[in-house]
Amino acid sequence: MKFISHPGFLRLGRHAAWALVAALAAGPAFAATDIQVWHTMDEHNAEAFEDLVDAYNRGQSDVRVKLRVFETPQKLEAALDEAARAKDLPALVELGDDHTLEEIARRNYIQPFYTQQNGPALKNARWFLSSDNAFIHDAKGRLMAFPYMLEVPVMYYNRDAFKKADIEPAVPQRTWLELQAQLVELANNGSRKCPLTSDLPVSINLENLAAVNNQLFASGGNGLTVKGLPSFSFDSTYVRHLSLMISWVRSEIMVGPKLGPQSVDRFAAGDCAILMSNSGHIGRFNDKRLLRYAVSGLPYYPEVTKQPGSPFVSGAGLWLTKTDKPRTEARIKFLGWLAQPEQAAKWHQDTGFLPLTHAAFDQTPEKYYKGLGQWRELVAVYSQKASATGQGFRINNYPSIRARFHQILDNALQGQQPAVTALQLAATEANKMVRQK
């Protein structure tokens, strides 16, 4: 090859000059397609996601994934509204179903996931969550979003606290009254400041009180099977349960449930014997070297059901927005990579979210579940057909209803209202709110 001298090469070293020649001979460079992903995951899970994204970006040059983290879902929603007006939307955004799936699906910038999942990157994925589960699925069982951050409420327990209290077997009881006796022992033997706490007052004491006891949470098959608006009617089981919870707070065997990170932080620090919270904290707790803990299912009432049911799925998915063809193709490649067994299994193990696919569950080794109590059994049930009372629920205006439920429960647990009065108020106000546009 004859090298043609050019003045510009005089300023370059020999290696740089030949690199430039090679680049010119190869033709014009093609820039990677950028896709933005917005989410609100907590610090631990955000880092796990960032690790996967970094590996994806390093492993290929066609797509570059950029992450933006928001402190709260409310801040993300505000930014999303602004981005929609400016027509500068992210390619993927984390949104919680919040049991009002249709509200999200009606947004003019949302692209349902099922319309995109039959391409080569995703067509062979066997999704783990049963299609008859209402969470993230429409009435036809189609996935409305990439089911990536799905979780279920569980009962975490500190093994050292149970050992210190000399409780044998060193596991929490699955019935509420038997658990009460254990809480007294824990309080009297090392866990006085925090025998039990939770950050899910509505989920534990209303929503999943129904599901775990194989009862409907609302009429009309939880709003899924009968036309017309569902309604709430909290019967004697709810009154009995809330009365019990009020007595637990009064006798200081339970720290009153609070929204926010305080309860989870206290359990992570080893301050609390039992925590009722979502499974998405498992990865964080596994990283705590001095925290010896395990997982059990939520308690139930044997007078109501012989065997406990499974709680409702909650969490969030990655929703697709309407965008141009290059970004559409780029994000499907990225989602297809996340759905591959190695990445999907790592995500389940690193976070505590439900497995994305059957392959992710199958590829998770037994040693991961060793020491985590009932976690594997609690996970496995969600690949199966859901019961009529455990499919989920769909309630109009439910985010506002849940906020009101929380206020009413908080007042009752502080002793400001008896259980029967609080629950009557909750049902009356919720039934009005269901009918609001």
C-alpha positions in Angstrom: 0.0 0.0 0.0 1.4 3.4 -1.0 1.2 5.9 1.9 0.2 9.3 0.8 1.7 12.2 2.8 -0.6 14.7 4.2 0.3 17.8 6.4 -2.1 16.6 9.1 -0.1 13.5 9.7 3.0 15.5 10.7 1.2 16.3 14.0 0.4 12.6 14.6 2.6 9.7 15.8 3.0 6.8 13.5 0.5 4.6 15.4 -2.1 7.3 15.5 -1.7 8.0 11.8 -2.2 4.4 10.8 -5.3 4.2 13.1 -6.7 7.2 11.3 -6.1 5.5 8.0 -7.8 2.3 9.1 -10.8 4.3 10.4 -11.1 6.1 7.1 -10.8 2.9 5.1 -13.5 1.3 7.2 -16.0 3.9 6.2 -18.2 6.1 8.3 -18.8 5.1 12.0 -22.3 4.3 13.2 -23.3 5.8 16.5 -25.0 3.6 19.1 -28.7 4.1 19.6 -29.3 5.7 23.0 -32.3 4.6 25.1 -33.2 6.1 28.5 -34.6 4.1 31.3 -36.3 5.9 34.2 -36.9 4.1 37.6 -37.4 4.6 41.3 -35.7 1.5 42.8 -34.0 1.7 46.2 -30.3 2.0 46.5 -29.4 -1.7 46.6 -31.7 -2.7 43.7 -30.7 0.3 41.7 -27.0 -0.8 42.0 -27.9 -4.3 40.9 -29.7 -2.9 37.9 -26.8 -0.6 37.1 -24.4 -3.5 37.2 -26.5 -5.3 34.6 -26.8 -2.2 32.4 -23.0 -1.7 32.6 -22.4 -5.3 31.5 -24.9 -4.9 28.6 -23.3 -1.6 27.4 -19.8 -3.1 27.5 -20.9 -6.3 25.7 -22.1 -4.7 22.5 -21.9 -1.4 20.6 -25.3 -1.0 19.0 -27.3 0.2 22.0 -26.3 2.4 24.8 -28.6 2.3 27.9 -28.7 5.4 30.1 -30.4 5.3 33.5 -32.1 8.1 35.4 -33.1 7.4 39.0 -35.9 9.3 40.8 -36.4 9.5 44.6 -40.1 8.7 44.5 -42.7 7.5 42.1 -44.4 10.9 42.4 -41.3 12.7 41.2 -40.9 10.3 38.3 -44.6 10.9 37.3 -44.1 14.6 37.3 -41.0 14.3 35.1 -42.9 11.9 32.8 -45.8 14.4 32.4 -43.3 17.1 31.5 -41.5 14.8 29.1 -44.7 13.8 27.4 -45.6 17.5 26.8 -42.1 18.1 25.4 -42.3 14.8 23.3 -39.0 13.7 24.8 -39.9 10.5 26.6 -37.7 7.8 27.9 -37.8 4.5 26.1 -38.6 2.5 29.2 -40.1 3.7 32.5 -40.8 2.0 35.8 -44.5 2.3 36.8 -46.4 0.4 39.4 -49.6 -1.2 38.4 -51.2 0.0 41.6 -54.4 -2.0 40.7 -55.4 0.6 38.2 -53.8 -0.9 35.1 -56.2 0.7 32.6 -55.3 4.2 33.7 -51.7 3.7 32.6 -52.7 1.8 29.4 -54.9 4.7 28.4 -52.0 7.2 28.3 -51.5 8.2 24.7 -47.7 7.7 24.9 -47.8 4.1 26.3 -47.1 1.1 24.1 -48.4 -2.2 25.6 -45.6 -4.7 26.0 -47.5 -7.5 24.4 -47.5 -5.7 21.0 -43.7 -5.9 21.0 -42.9 -9.2 22.6 -43.1 -11.5 19.6 -39.8 -10.5 17.9 -36.8 -12.7 18.0 -35.4 -11.2 21.2 -38.4 -12.1 23.3 -40.6 -14.6 21.5 -39.1 -17.7 23.4 -39.4 -16.2 26.8 -41.7 -18.2 29.2 -42.8 -15.6 31.7 -42.8 -16.8 35.3 -45.9 -15.1 36.6 -49.0 -16.9 35.6 -51.0 -15.1 32.9 -54.3 -15.3 35.0 -52.7 -13.1 37.6 -54.2 -9.6 37.2 -51.1 -7.8 38.2 -49.4 -6.3 35.0 -51.8 -8.4 32.8 -54.9 -7.2 31.1 -58.2 -9.0 31.1 -57.0 -11.3 28.3 -53.9 -12.3 30.2 -51.6 -10.2 28.0 -48.5 -8.5 29.6 -48.9 -4.8 29.6 -45.4 -4.1 30.8 -42.1 -6.0 31.1 -42.6 -7.8 34.5 -39.3 -6.9 36.0 -39.8 -5.6 39.5 -42.6 -7.9 40.8 -42.6 -8.7 44.5 -44.8 -10.2 47.3 -45.2 -9.4 51.0 -43.4 -11.9 53.3 -42.5 -12.2 57.0 -38.8 -11.7 57.6 -37.4 -13.0 60.9 -34.1 -12.5 62.7 -32.7 -16.0 63.5 -30.5 -14.6 66.3 -33.4 -12.9 68.0 -35.4 -16.2 68.0 -32.3 -18.1 69.3 -31.8 -15.5 72.1 -35.4 -15.8 73.1 -35.0 -19.6 73.2 -37.9 -20.2 70.9 -38.0 -23.7 69.4 -38.4 -24.3 66.6 -36.7 -20.9 65.8 -39.3 -19.9 63.2 -42.3 -17.6 63.5 -45.7 -19.3 63.7 -48.0 -18.9 60.8 -51.2 -18.2 62.8 -51.7 -14.8 64.3 -52.5 -15.9 67.8 -49.6 -18.3 68.0 -47.4 -15.5 66.6 -48.6 -13.3 69.5 -47.2 -15.7 72.1 -43.9 -15.7 70.3 -43.8 -11.9 70.2 -44.3 -11.8 74.0 -41.3 -14.2 74.4 -39.2 -12.0 72.0 -40.1 -8.8 73.8 -39.2 -10.4 77.2 -35.9 -11.8 75.9 -33.9 -9.3 74.0 -36.3 -7.6 71.5 -38.2 -5.3 73.7 -37.7 -2.2 71.5 -39.0 -3.9 68.3 -40.5 -7.4 68.4 -42.4 -6.8 65.2 -42.7 -4.0 62.7 -43.9 -3.4 59.1 -43.9 -0.7 56.4 -47.1 -2.1 54.7 -50.0 -1.4 57.0 -52.7 -1.5 54.3 -51.2 -4.5 52.4 -50.8 -6.6 55.6 -53.9 -5.6 57.5 -56.5 -5.2 54.7 -55.5 -6.3 51.2 -53.6 -9.5 52.1 -55.6 -10.3 55.2 -58.2 -11.2 52.5 -55.8 -13.0 50.1 -53.9 -15.0 52.7 -57.2 -16.1 54.3 -58.6 -17.1 50.9 -61.3 -14.4 51.0 -62.2 -11.6 48.5 -60.9 -8.2 49.2 -63.8 -6.4 47.3 -67.0 -7.5 45.7 -67.3 -8.5 42.0 -64.5 -11.0 42.3 -62.1 -8.2 43.5 -63.3 -6.1 40.6 -62.2 -8.6 38.0 -65.1 -10.8 37.1 -68.4 -8.8 37.4 -69.4 -5.8 35.4 -70.1 -2.7 37.5 -68.2 -1.1 40.3 -66.9 -3.3 43.2 -67.4 -2.3 46.8 -65.8 -3.0 50.2 -67.4 -4.5 53.2 -65.0 -5.4 56.1 -66.6 -8.2 58.1 -65.9 -9.7 61.5 -62.5 -11.2 60.5 -61.2 -7.6 59.8 -62.7 -6.3 63.0 -61.1 -9.1 65.0 -57.8 -8.6 63.3 -57.6 -4.9 63.6 -58.6 -5.2 67.3 -55.7 -7.6 67.8 -53.3 -5.2 66.0 -54.4 -2.3 68.2 -53.8 -4.5 71.3 -50.3 -5.4 70.0 -49.3 -1.7 69.6 -50.7 -0.9 73.0 -48.8 -3.7 74.7 -45.7 -2.8 72.7 -45.1 -6.2 71.0 -45.5 -4.4 67.7 -44.1 -1.1 66.6 -46.9 0.8 64.8 -46.6 0.3 61.0 -45.2 3.3 59.2 -44.7 4.2 55.5 -41.1 4.9 54.5 -37.7 3.2 55.0 -37.5 3.3 58.8 -38.9 -0.2 59.5 -36.8 -1.9 56.8 -33.7 0.0 58.0 -34.3 -1.2 61.6 -34.6 -4.8 60.6 -31.5 -4.5 58.4 -29.6 -3.2 61.4 -30.7 -6.1 63.5 -33.0 -4.0 65.8 -36.2 -5.9 65.0 -37.1 -9.5 65.4 -39.7 -9.7 62.7 -40.5 -7.5 59.7 -43.5 -7.8 57.4 -42.5 -6.2 54.1 -42.1 -6.9 50.4 -39.7 -9.5 49.1 -37.7 -6.9 47.1 -35.5 -6.3 50.2 -34.0 -9.8 50.2 -31.0 -8.8 48.1 -30.2 -6.0 50.5 -30.5 -8.2 53.5 -28.3 -10.9 52.0 -25.5 -8.3 51.8 -25.7 -7.6 55.5 -22.9 -9.8 56.8 -24.1 -9.7 60.5 -27.8 -10.1 59.7 -28.9 -13.8 60.1 -32.4 -13.9 58.8 -34.9 -16.1 56.9 -38.3 -15.7 55.2 -41.7 -17.1 56.0 -45.2 -16.6 54.7 -47.7 -14.1 56.2 -49.9 -15.3 59.1 -53.5 -16.5 58.7 -56.5 -17.3 60.8 -57.2 -21.1 60.9 -60.8 -20.4 61.8 -61.2 -18.7 58.4 -59.2 -21.0 56.2 -57.5 -24.4 56.7 -54.5 -23.6 54.5 -53.1 -20.1 53.9 -53.5 -18.6 50.5 -50.8 -16.6 48.6 -50.6 -12.8 48.9 -51.2 -10.4 46.0 -48.3 -9.6 43.7 -47.2 -5.9 43.8 -44.3 -3.9 42.5 -43.8 -2.5 39.1 -42.9 -3.2 35.5 -40.9 -1.5 32.8 -43.5 0.2 30.6 -42.7 1.0 26.9 -43.4 4.4 25.5 -44.2 5.1 21.8 -41.0 6.1 20.1 -39.2 5.9 16.8 -38.1 2.7 15.1 -34.4 2.8 16.1 -35.2 3.2 19.8 -38.1 0.6 19.6 -35.7 -1.9 18.2 -32.9 -1.0 20.6 -35.0 -1.4 23.7 -36.4 -4.7 22.6 -32.8 -5.9 22.2 -32.0 -4.7 25.7 -35.2 -6.4 27.2 -34.4 -9.6 25.3 -30.9 -9.5 26.9 -32.4 -9.0 30.4 -34.7 -11.9 29.8 -31.9 -14.3 29.0 -31.6 -17.0 31.8 -28.2 -15.8 33.2 -29.2 -12.2 33.6 -32.7 -13.0 34.7 -31.6 -15.5 37.4 -29.0 -13.0 38.6 -31.7 -10.3 38.9 -33.9 -12.6 41.0 -31.1 -13.6 43.3 -29.7 -10.1 43.7 -33.0 -8.4 44.5 -35.7 -10.7 45.8 -38.1 -9.8 43.0 -40.0 -12.7 41.5 -38.2 -14.6 38.7 -38.8 -13.0 35.3 -39.0 -16.3 33.5 -39.3 -20.0 34.2 -35.7 -20.4 33.0 -34.5 -17.8 35.6 -36.2 -19.9 38.4 -34.8 -23.1 37.1 -31.3 -21.7 36.8 -31.3 -20.4 40.4 -29.4 -23.0 42.4 -30.7 -24.6 45.6 -27.8 -23.1 47.5 -29.3 -19.6 47.0 -32.4 -20.6 48.8 -30.6 -22.4 51.6 -30.9 -20.5 54.8 -33.8 -18.4 53.5 -36.6 -20.4 55.1 -39.7 -20.8 53.0 -38.6 -18.4 50.2 -38.4 -20.9 47.4 -41.8 -22.4 48.2 -43.3 -18.9 48.4 -41.9 -18.1 45.0 -42.8 -21.3 43.2 -46.6 -20.8 43.7 -46.7 -17.8 41.4 -45.8 -19.8 38.3 -49.1 -21.7 38.8 -52.7 -20.8 38.1 -53.8 -18.2 40.7 -56.8 -18.8 42.9 -59.9 -16.7 42.5 -59.0 -14.8 45.7 -55.3 -14.4 44.9 -55.4 -13.2 41.3 -55.2 -9.6 42.3 -57.8 -6.8 42.2 -58.7 -3.9 40.0 -60.3 -0.9 41.7 -61.0 2.5 40.3 -59.2 5.3 42.0 -57.4 2.8 44.2 -54.2 4.9 44.9 -56.4 7.5 46.6 -58.4 4.8 48.4 -55.2 3.2 49.7 -53.9 6.5 51.0 -57.2 7.0 52.9 -57.0 3.4 54.2 -53.6 4.2 55.6 -54.8 7.3 57.4 -57.7 5.4 59.0 -55.6 2.5 60.1 -52.9 4.8 61.5 -55.5 6.5 63.6 -56.9 3.2 64.8 -53.5 1.8 65.7 -52.8 4.9 67.7 -55.9 4.2 69.8 -58.0 7.1 68.4 -60.8 4.8 67.1 -62.0 1.3 67.9 -61.6 -1.3 65.1 -65.3 -1.5 64.2 -65.7 2.2 63.8 -62.5 2.6 61.7 -63.4 -0.2 59.3 -66.9 1.1 58.8 -65.5 4.5 58.0 -62.9 2.9 55.6 -65.6 0.9 53.7 -68.0 3.9 53.5 -65.4 6.3 52.2 -63.8 3.8 49.8 -67.1 3.0 48.3 -67.7 6.7 47.6 -64.2 7.1 46.1 -64.7 4.1 43.8 -67.5 6.0 42.1 -65.5 9.2 41.6 -64.3 9.9 38.1 
